[in-house]
């Protein structure tokens, strides 16, 4: 069995657990999710000029798929950021410790989404590496693939992170008793 197949099987197994973790969330996590999603939407929107502004410019107009990718990235990133917030209620499960894998996947997803929805010739890295015509010829057709990869990485990070909250959950009472015994 290949590594990708094992990852997909693990993903399918963890998906219901991730949904259960969302049901445990309190108002604190949901507030952080909304605030983080809004912050990410504003950051990406202004920097890539999907939100028109006077600070940044865009030589090539956005394509229609830029907007759903921008909004999906913002929502997924907001949920992922909120998964790092501990629940306020002591009876809810404890938050799993962050893993390097989910952190890297989430960060890579956000960065790839920025490259995907940005102007292909306004991206200084692509422009320096490929030139104007190279950015239009090679980088622009690659952007939808970058967007898809960004979504996959961010969803994987979110599902693995949330499922860890269910798999490794410690009820608040047991955690408080352990803490009391340790001191």
N, C-alpha and C positions, 0 to 999 in steps of 0.2 A: 504494500500500500504506500502510495507516495505521500509526501509531506502535505501537499495541497488537499488530498483526499482526507487525510486525518484531520486537517484543519476544518474542512467542511462538515465532517461528521461531528466534531466537537462543537462547531457553531450551531448546528441543528439541535444538539443536546442542550446547549446553554440558552437558546432563545426563549423557551418558556420560563426559565429561571430569571432572565433579564426582565421579562414582563412582570413577574412576581415582585422583583425588587422595586420596580416603579410604583407598584401598589402600596409598598411600605413607606414611600417618601412622604414627608410632611411638608408643611407650608414653607419651611426654611429651604429645603432642597429645590422646591418648585420656584421660589423667588430667585434663588441663585441661577437656576436654569434660564428663566426669563431674562434676567439682567445680563447674563453671559451671552445669550443668543442675540440680544439687542446690541451689546457691545461688539460682538463679532460681525453682525450685519452692518453696523456703522463703519467699523474699521475696514472691512472688505469692500463695502459699497463706495466709500469715499476714495480709497486707494486705487480701486480699479475703475472709478468714475461710472459705476452703475447708478450711483447717486450723483447727479450733476453738481459740480462744485467749481470754485475758482482756483483752488489750490493745485489740483492735479488736472492733467489733460489726457485725452485719448485720441490718437490719430485714426484708428480703425473703430467704427461704431460697434457696440456689442451685438452679438448674435442672439437669437431668441433663447437658446438653451442656457445662456449665461445666468439669467435671472432665477430659474428654478434651482440651479446648482448653488448659486449664492445663498438663497434662502434655506435650502436643505443643509448646506454646510453650517450655516449659522445656528439652526435648530439643533443639529447633531452635536455641534461643539458646545452649545449651551447645556445640553443634557450631560455630555461627558464631563464638563467642568463641575456641574452640580453633583456628579457621582463621587466627587472627592470631599463633599461636605458631610460631616457626621450628623446623624439624626439628633434632633433635640429631645425627643421623647425617650426615656430610659427603657421602655418595653420593646422598642423596635430593634431589629438586628443591627449589629455593629457593622461599620463600613470595612470592607476588605482593604488590606494595604495595597497601595498602588504597585503595579508590576512594571518593570522596564518595558515589556512588550507592549502593553496597552498605552503607556505614555508615548512611546516612539510611534506607534500606529496613529494615535490621535494628532500628534504634532506633524507627522508626515502628511496626514490627510488635509490638515489646514493649510499647510504650505503648498501642497499640490493643487488645492482648490484655488489658491491665490494665483498660481501660475496659469491655471486653466481658464479662469474667467477674466484675466487681465488682457490688455491690448497686446497682441503678439509683437508689435514693433516698439511699444513703449517699455517693454521689459529689457532693461539694460543688459542683463546676462545673455539673453537670446540675441539681442542686437550686437553685442560685442563678439559673441561666438560665431554667429551666422551671417551678420550683416542684414540690411533691410530686406533684400529679396530672399535671402535664406530664411529669415524669420517668417516671412509670408509663405514661402514654399514648403518649408519643413516643420517649423514650430506651430504655425496656425492649424494645420491638419492634425497635429498631435494633441492639441488642447482638449478635444472631447474625450480622448483616451485618458488624459491626465485627470479630467473631471470624474470619470468613472472610477479610476483607481483611488482618487481622493475619497469618494463616497464609500467605496468598499472598505478602505482602511479605517475610516471614521466609524462606520457601522460595526466593524469587527472590534475596534477598541471599546465602543460603547457596550456591546453585548457581552464581551468578555469581562469588562469592568463591573457591569451590573450583575451578571451571573455570579461573580465572585462575592458579591454582597449577600447572596442567598446561600451559596455553598459554604461559605466561611462565617456565616452569621453566628453571633454569640448574643443570646438574649441579654438585655440590659441588666437584669437582676444577677445573672451568673457573672457578668463582667464586673459588677459592683462588688460581689462577694470575693472574687479573685483579687480585686484591687485591695480590698480590706485585709485579706489574708496576707498579701505581699507586704503591707506596711507594718 
